[in-house]
Amino acid sequence: MNLKDKRVLITGGSGFLGRRIVTKCIERGAEVCNFRSSDFNLTVFDEVMDLMHFCPHIVIHSAAYYGGIMINKKQPAKIYIENMLMGTHLIEACVRHGVEKFVGVGTACSYPGHIEGELHEDDLWSGPCHESVRCYGAVKKMMQIQCEAYKAQHGLNGVHLLLANLYGEWDSYNTERSHVVAALIRKFVEAKRNDDLTVMAWGTGSPIREFLYVDDAAEGIVRVAESYDSTEPINIGTGIGTTIKELTALVHEISGFEGEVVWDHNKPDGATKKVFNVNRMVGVLKWAPEMLLTDGLEKTIRWFEKNYKEAIKRW
């Protein structure tokens, strides 16, 4: 599907990921509808229906209420209900307004927690999500079920993609909400600013994760909107695993902090390993992410240092 002259509605379009999706759609010649949650509350069906008066050809749903391990522990009900209502309302509204395509942005958290090898799309339903992210992961992958059901009954072209762990400029650096990369960047930059002697890191450092630069994520999402039409989920990531200890060492070095790292083994590690199999992505999209982790961290850390006061205020 060529996006030129298509009307594209992007939820979360002013957020960390959404702003990149907006830019890439505009670059392709699309007419983009970008709005704030203060304008339309996606957990209220009538407001979602009002939003559809934009008459979009495509809806890309990147809005989400999410966070790291701690916010998943503290606010599981909020995570569950807000994400469930947003996805459910949007897909139903797409059918009622004759939207051509719905693109649901999912997460690696949806994969079963017991899988210790590559995360292949065929394994998505082979077990429960890891308990540390169960509410977020389970609700997000329900969008795939809804897309299947709505294609079977209504003919909606709904697709579901799964994103690796994102990082980059404009992420949330809030201490309660941030994911691991943003949390580490803030810790090391502040420790350097304060002339601290140590930085405390969580867990053992042994879990293996995959890290995707946010611009690459947006490019993958737009390519899915253009050329992927199956109800089978598709991974968007690098397929490269990095231990938390290795990630910490990179942030330590790039930030210029000269102190030591102390590991708090009383803090949770989460799942042992989450790294995507990206064969479907490469085969269908004829594309792979371009940003190397070291280069992406360099860009992100320099941005955070320059925009520190504004960055730490973002929820």
ZIKA-V584757 format. One record per backbone hydrogen bond with DSSP energy under -1.0 kcal/mol. CO is the residue of the C=O (numbers start at 1). NH is the residue of the N-H. Records with the same first field share a line. If there is no record, write none. Layout:
BEGIN
CO->NH + NH
END
This chain:
BEGIN
3->6
6->31
7->57 + 58
8->33
9->60
11->62
12->15
15->19
17->20 + 21
18->22
19->23
20->24
21->25
22->26
23->27
25->30
26->29
29->5
31->8
33->10
36->39 + 40
41->44
44->48
45->49
46->50
47->51
48->52
50->53
51->54
52->55
57->100 + 101
58->9
59->103
60->11 + 62
61->105
68->72
69->73
70->74
71->75
75->79
76->80
77->81
78->82
79->83
80->84
81->85
82->86
83->87
84->88
85->89
86->90
87->91
88->92
89->93
90->94
91->95
92->96
93->97
94->99
95->98
101->59
102->159
103->61
104->161
107->110
108->111
112->115
119->277
120->123
121->124
123->126
128->113
130->133
133->137
134->138
135->139
136->140
137->141
140->143
142->146
143->147
144->148
145->149
146->150
147->151
148->152
149->153
150->154 + 156
151->155
156->158
157->102
159->104
160->234
161->106
162->236
163->108
165->212
167->214
168->171
174->178
179->183
180->184
181->185
182->186
183->187
184->188
185->189
186->190
187->191
188->192
189->193
190->194
191->196
197->260
199->262
201->264
205->245
207->244
208->274
209->242
210->165
212->167
213->217
214->218
215->219
216->220
217->221
218->222
219->223
220->224
221->225
222->226
223->227
224->228
234->162
236->164
242->209
243->247
244->248
245->249
246->250
247->251
248->252
249->253
250->254
251->255
260->199
262->201
263->265
264->203 + 267
272->208
275->119
278->282
279->283
280->284
281->285
282->286
292->296
293->297
294->298
295->299
296->300
297->301
298->302
299->303
300->304
301->305
302->306
303->307
307->311
308->312
END
